Amino acid sequence: MDLINLYHKGKRPLIIQHLLFWIISIVLFTVVLIYTRGDFNFYSITLQMAASILITVAFIALSVYINLLWLIPVFFNKRRFLLFGILEVANILLFILLNYYVTYFFEGGSHPNFLAEFVAEFILILLFLVVSTLLEVMRDSITLQDVELRMKEVEKQKIEAELRALKAQVNPHFFFNTLNSLYSLSLDKSDKAPEMILKLSDLMRYIIYESKDDLVPMVKQLEFLQSYVYLERLRADENLKVNFEVRGRNFDLAIAPLLFIAFIENAFKHGSKEMKNDPYIHIVFNLEHTDRVVFMIENKVDPEVERKPAGGFGFSNVKKRLELLYHGRYDLKITETKTLYRVELTIVVL
């Protein structure tokens, strides 16, 4: 029942538009008829004349709807303009022919000058067809724009839903990895465990409260990442050298949260296991530009250890979020050799 009501509601504006168009057309047609024929006025209109006018308008309507319902959708909209023009001329001639015989009948077998009537009726029906075609094209254009806007809105909602899902996946993944580390320290009865729990609570506060926003200033993101690096260093081997460098002071630059953590997690996962030959992790955030954030992380890897391809859940999640949030405005470059692994990420901020 609701669908039927919705259908009728959608049809009402269109029906009203057509009624208004034809009411205005009849009035204008009558006015033109009065002023183009000197012997014609409202007081001289008979029932026979009124019927003739209404039949002429009916023939105009026939031509107009042939144009709207067949010629425009089948030929004009499919860019078959030559055939559209030929059939439009045929449509005009059909109107003139029908109207000629009707007028001839109502005027008692006599008819004004054929050539003059032909020219007048040709101009009349051509005017109606041109106006109706323009109105239809405008209506289709507005409808198309409306559909495109609706599609963009649906796509936007879809992207937002997917981003929320991706962001929700980051939290359990991050805490799962961190709690595993904490579990290992607790088994070893390490003195670092209490401090690690304290830092973990700070990280949880950021994850729960700060990362809910679509954009987070770099100053807060850096605090979170520095706390995470500090936490990881507590459980890392003392031989691992970690350098966290921030260049520039555009800390107000705001980007989506939790985009860098996967790369830092990956570096500690592989770099911290490098217990010989001076293992290191070098992290750089370049905030010297006012329109972009440049991030680089590099860690040493053991050429003798067989490694799985970089990526996994964290990387795939970040890549999806980057593509959804910064399509065409980010550059991700990963360099991998036998001795090092480097990630370079540039995000342009609007």
C-alpha positions as CSV (number, residue, x, y, z in Angstrom):
1,M,0.0,0.0,0.0
2,D,2.9,2.4,0.8
3,L,4.5,1.7,-2.5
4,I,1.2,2.6,-4.3
5,N,0.9,5.8,-2.4
6,L,4.5,6.7,-3.1
7,Y,4.0,6.0,-6.8
8,H,0.9,8.3,-6.9
9,K,2.8,11.0,-5.0
10,G,5.6,10.9,-7.5
11,K,3.2,11.2,-10.4
12,R,1.2,14.1,-9.0
13,P,3.8,16.8,-9.7
14,L,4.3,15.6,-13.3
15,I,0.5,15.5,-14.0
16,I,0.1,19.0,-12.5
17,Q,3.0,20.3,-14.7
18,H,1.4,18.9,-17.9
19,L,-2.0,20.4,-16.9
20,L,-0.5,23.8,-16.4
21,F,1.4,23.5,-19.7
22,W,-1.8,22.8,-21.6
23,I,-3.9,25.4,-19.9
24,I,-1.3,28.1,-20.6
25,S,-1.0,26.7,-24.2
26,I,-4.8,26.9,-24.8
27,V,-4.9,30.5,-23.5
28,L,-1.9,31.6,-25.5
29,F,-3.3,29.8,-28.6
30,T,-6.6,31.6,-28.3
31,V,-4.9,35.0,-27.7
32,V,-2.7,34.5,-30.8
33,L,-5.7,33.5,-32.8
34,I,-7.5,36.6,-31.8
35,Y,-4.7,38.9,-32.7
36,T,-3.7,37.2,-36.0
37,R,-7.3,37.2,-37.4
38,G,-8.9,40.6,-37.4
39,D,-12.4,39.3,-37.5
40,F,-11.9,37.0,-34.5
41,N,-12.7,38.0,-30.9
42,F,-14.0,36.4,-27.7
43,Y,-17.5,37.5,-28.3
44,S,-17.6,35.9,-31.8
45,I,-16.5,32.5,-30.5
46,T,-19.2,29.9,-31.2
47,L,-19.5,26.3,-30.1
48,Q,-18.2,25.2,-33.4
49,M,-15.1,27.5,-33.2
50,A,-14.4,26.4,-29.6
51,A,-14.6,22.7,-30.8
52,S,-12.2,23.6,-33.7
53,I,-9.7,25.2,-31.3
54,L,-9.9,22.3,-28.8
55,I,-9.4,19.8,-31.6
56,T,-6.4,21.8,-32.9
57,V,-4.9,21.8,-29.4
58,A,-5.6,18.0,-29.2
59,F,-3.6,17.6,-32.5
60,I,-0.8,19.7,-31.0
61,A,-0.8,17.5,-27.9
62,L,-0.6,14.4,-30.1
63,S,2.5,15.8,-31.9
64,V,4.0,16.9,-28.6
65,Y,3.5,13.5,-26.9
66,I,4.8,11.7,-30.0
67,N,7.9,13.9,-29.5
68,L,8.1,13.4,-25.8
69,L,7.3,9.7,-25.5
70,W,8.9,8.3,-28.7
71,L,11.1,10.7,-30.7
72,I,13.2,12.1,-27.8
73,P,13.8,8.8,-25.8
74,V,14.3,6.6,-28.8
75,F,16.3,8.9,-31.1
76,F,17.3,12.2,-29.5
77,N,18.6,10.7,-26.2
78,K,20.5,8.1,-28.2
79,R,22.2,10.8,-30.3
80,R,20.5,9.7,-33.6
81,F,19.9,13.3,-34.5
82,L,19.5,12.9,-38.3
83,L,16.7,10.4,-37.9
84,F,15.2,12.4,-35.1
85,G,15.1,15.5,-37.4
86,I,13.5,13.6,-40.3
87,L,10.8,12.1,-38.0
88,E,10.2,15.4,-36.4
89,V,9.5,17.0,-39.7
90,A,7.1,14.1,-40.5
91,N,5.5,14.7,-37.1
92,I,4.9,18.4,-38.0
93,L,3.5,17.5,-41.4
94,L,1.1,15.0,-39.8
95,F,-0.2,17.8,-37.5
96,I,-0.6,20.2,-40.5
97,L,-2.4,17.6,-42.5
98,L,-4.8,16.6,-39.7
99,N,-5.5,20.1,-38.7
100,Y,-6.1,21.2,-42.3
101,Y,-8.9,18.7,-42.8
102,V,-10.5,19.4,-39.4
103,T,-10.5,23.1,-40.1
104,Y,-11.8,22.5,-43.6
105,F,-14.7,20.5,-42.1
106,F,-15.6,23.0,-39.3
107,E,-15.5,26.0,-41.7
108,G,-18.1,24.4,-44.0
109,G,-15.9,23.2,-46.8
110,S,-14.0,26.5,-47.3
111,H,-10.5,27.1,-46.2
112,P,-8.3,30.2,-46.0
113,N,-5.1,30.5,-48.1
114,F,-3.3,27.2,-47.8
115,L,0.2,28.5,-48.0
116,A,-0.4,31.1,-45.3
117,E,-2.1,28.5,-43.1
118,F,0.7,26.1,-43.7
119,V,3.4,28.6,-42.7
120,A,1.4,29.7,-39.6
121,E,0.8,26.1,-38.5
122,F,4.3,25.0,-39.2
123,I,5.7,27.8,-37.0
124,L,3.0,27.1,-34.3
125,I,3.7,23.4,-34.0
126,L,7.5,23.9,-34.4
127,L,7.3,26.3,-31.4
128,F,5.5,23.8,-29.3
129,L,7.9,21.0,-30.2
130,V,11.0,23.1,-29.5
131,V,9.6,24.3,-26.2
132,S,8.5,20.8,-25.1
133,T,11.9,19.4,-26.2
134,L,13.8,22.0,-24.2
135,L,11.6,21.4,-21.1
136,E,12.1,17.7,-21.4
137,V,15.9,18.0,-21.8
138,M,16.0,20.3,-18.8
139,R,13.8,18.0,-16.7
140,D,16.0,15.0,-17.6
141,S,19.1,17.0,-16.8
142,I,17.8,17.9,-13.4
143,T,16.7,14.3,-12.8
144,L,20.1,13.1,-13.8
145,Q,21.8,15.5,-11.4
146,D,19.5,14.4,-8.6
147,V,20.2,10.8,-9.3
148,E,24.0,11.5,-9.3
149,L,23.7,13.4,-6.0
150,R,21.8,10.5,-4.5
151,M,24.4,8.0,-5.8
152,K,27.2,10.1,-4.4
153,E,25.4,10.3,-1.0
154,V,25.0,6.5,-1.0
155,E,28.6,6.0,-2.0
156,K,29.7,8.4,0.7
157,Q,27.6,6.5,3.3
158,K,29.1,3.3,2.1
159,I,32.7,4.6,2.4
160,E,32.0,6.0,5.9
161,A,30.6,2.6,7.0
162,E,33.6,0.8,5.6
163,L,36.0,3.3,7.3
164,R,34.2,2.7,10.6
165,A,34.5,-1.0,10.1
166,L,38.2,-0.7,9.3
167,K,38.9,1.6,12.2
168,A,37.1,-0.8,14.5
169,Q,39.3,-3.6,13.3
170,V,42.5,-1.7,14.3
171,N,41.7,-1.6,18.0
172,P,41.5,-5.3,18.8
173,H,44.4,-6.0,16.5
174,F,46.6,-3.4,18.2
175,F,45.6,-4.6,21.7
176,F,46.0,-8.2,20.8
177,N,49.7,-7.6,19.8
178,T,50.4,-5.5,22.9
179,L,48.8,-7.8,25.3
180,N,50.8,-10.7,23.9
181,S,53.9,-8.7,24.7
182,L,52.7,-8.0,28.2
183,Y,51.9,-11.6,28.7
184,S,55.4,-12.6,27.7
185,L,56.9,-10.1,30.2
186,S,54.6,-11.3,33.0
187,L,55.7,-14.9,32.4
188,D,59.3,-13.8,32.7
189,K,58.3,-11.8,35.9
190,S,60.0,-8.8,34.3
191,D,60.4,-5.5,36.2
192,K,59.2,-3.7,33.1
193,A,55.7,-5.2,33.3
194,P,54.2,-2.5,35.7
195,E,55.6,0.4,33.6
196,M,54.3,-1.3,30.5
197,I,50.8,-1.6,32.0
198,L,50.9,2.1,32.8
199,K,51.9,3.0,29.2
200,L,49.3,0.7,27.8
201,S,46.6,2.5,29.7
202,D,47.7,5.8,28.1
203,L,47.5,4.1,24.7
204,M,44.1,2.7,25.5
205,R,42.9,6.2,26.4
206,Y,44.0,7.5,23.0
207,I,42.4,4.6,21.2
208,I,39.1,4.8,23.0
209,Y,38.7,8.6,23.1
210,E,41.0,10.4,20.6
211,S,40.8,8.1,17.6
212,K,37.1,8.3,17.4
213,D,37.4,11.6,15.5
214,D,37.8,11.6,11.8
215,L,40.8,13.9,12.0
216,V,43.3,14.1,14.8
217,P,46.1,16.8,15.1
218,M,49.6,15.5,14.6
219,V,50.6,16.7,18.0
220,K,48.3,14.1,19.6
221,Q,49.2,11.4,17.1
222,L,52.9,11.9,17.8
223,E,52.3,11.6,21.6
224,F,50.5,8.3,21.0
225,L,53.2,7.0,18.7
226,Q,56.0,8.1,21.0
227,S,54.3,6.3,23.9
228,Y,54.0,3.2,21.8
229,V,57.6,3.3,20.8
230,Y,58.6,3.8,24.4
231,L,56.5,0.8,25.4
232,E,58.1,-1.4,22.6
233,R,61.6,-0.4,23.7
234,L,60.8,-1.7,27.2
235,R,60.5,-5.2,25.9
236,A,63.1,-4.9,23.1
237,D,66.7,-6.1,23.3
238,E,69.1,-3.4,24.5
239,N,71.1,-3.7,21.3
240,L,68.2,-2.3,19.3
241,K,68.7,1.4,18.6
242,V,65.6,3.4,18.0
243,N,65.6,6.9,16.7
244,F,62.3,8.9,16.7
245,E,62.8,12.2,14.8
246,V,60.3,15.0,14.2
247,R,61.2,17.8,11.7
248,G,59.2,21.0,11.5
249,R,56.6,22.4,13.8
250,N,53.3,22.2,11.9
251,F,51.7,20.1,14.7
252,D,48.2,21.4,13.9
253,L,48.1,19.4,10.7
254,A,45.2,17.0,11.1
255,I,44.9,13.6,9.4
256,A,43.0,10.4,10.1
257,P,44.2,8.5,13.2
258,L,45.9,5.1,13.4
259,L,47.5,5.3,9.9
260,F,51.2,4.9,11.0
261,I,50.9,2.4,13.8
262,A,50.9,-0.7,11.6
263,F,54.2,0.3,10.0
264,I,55.9,1.0,13.4
265,E,54.5,-2.4,14.7
266,N,56.0,-4.1,11.7
267,A,59.4,-2.4,12.2
268,F,59.6,-3.6,15.8
269,K,58.4,-7.0,14.9
270,H,61.3,-7.5,12.5
271,G,63.9,-5.0,13.7
272,S,63.8,-6.0,17.4
273,K,64.6,-9.6,16.4
274,E,67.8,-8.4,14.8
275,M,70.1,-9.2,17.8
276,K,73.4,-8.8,15.9
277,N,75.1,-6.4,13.5
278,D,73.7,-3.3,15.2
279,P,69.9,-3.5,14.7
280,Y,68.1,-0.2,14.4
281,I,64.8,1.5,13.7
282,H,64.7,5.0,12.3
283,I,61.4,6.9,12.4
284,V,61.0,10.4,10.9
285,F,58.0,12.6,10.7
286,N,58.5,15.7,8.5
287,L,56.1,18.5,9.4
288,E,57.9,21.2,7.6
289,H,55.2,21.7,5.0
290,T,51.8,23.2,5.7
291,D,49.9,21.0,3.3
292,R,51.3,17.5,3.9
293,V,52.7,15.0,6.4
294,V,55.7,13.0,5.3
295,F,56.5,9.8,7.2
296,M,59.5,7.5,6.9
297,I,60.4,4.4,8.9
298,E,63.4,2.2,8.2
299,N,64.6,-0.9,10.0
300,K,67.5,-3.2,9.6
301,V,66.7,-6.8,8.7
302,D,68.8,-10.0,8.8
303,P,69.7,-11.2,5.3
304,E,70.1,-14.7,6.6
305,V,66.6,-15.0,8.0
306,E,63.8,-15.9,5.6
307,R,61.0,-13.4,6.0
308,K,57.4,-13.6,5.0
309,P,56.1,-11.0,2.5
310,A,55.5,-7.7,4.3
311,G,51.9,-6.8,5.0
312,G,49.3,-8.9,6.7
313,F,46.2,-7.6,8.4
314,G,47.7,-4.2,9.5
315,F,49.1,-3.2,6.2
316,S,46.1,-4.2,4.2
317,N,43.9,-2.3,6.6
318,V,46.0,0.9,6.3
319,K,46.1,0.6,2.5
320,K,42.3,0.4,2.3
321,R,41.9,3.3,4.6
322,L,44.4,5.4,2.7
323,E,42.6,4.7,-0.6
324,L,39.2,5.5,0.9
325,L,40.3,8.7,2.7
326,Y,43.1,10.1,0.6
327,H,42.5,8.7,-2.9
328,G,44.8,10.6,-5.3
329,R,46.4,12.5,-2.3
330,Y,48.8,10.0,-0.9
331,D,52.0,8.3,-2.0
332,L,53.1,5.0,-0.3
333,K,56.5,3.7,-1.3
334,I,57.9,0.5,0.2
335,T,61.5,-0.4,-0.3
336,E,62.8,-3.8,0.7
337,T,66.4,-5.1,0.3
338,K,68.4,-7.9,1.9
339,T,69.5,-5.7,4.7
340,L,66.8,-3.0,5.2
341,Y,63.1,-2.3,5.0
342,R,61.8,1.2,4.4
343,V,58.3,2.7,4.2
344,E,57.8,6.2,2.9
345,L,54.3,7.7,3.2
346,T,53.2,11.2,2.1
347,I,49.7,12.4,2.8
348,V,48.4,15.7,1.3
349,V,46.2,17.6,3.7
350,L,43.4,19.8,2.3
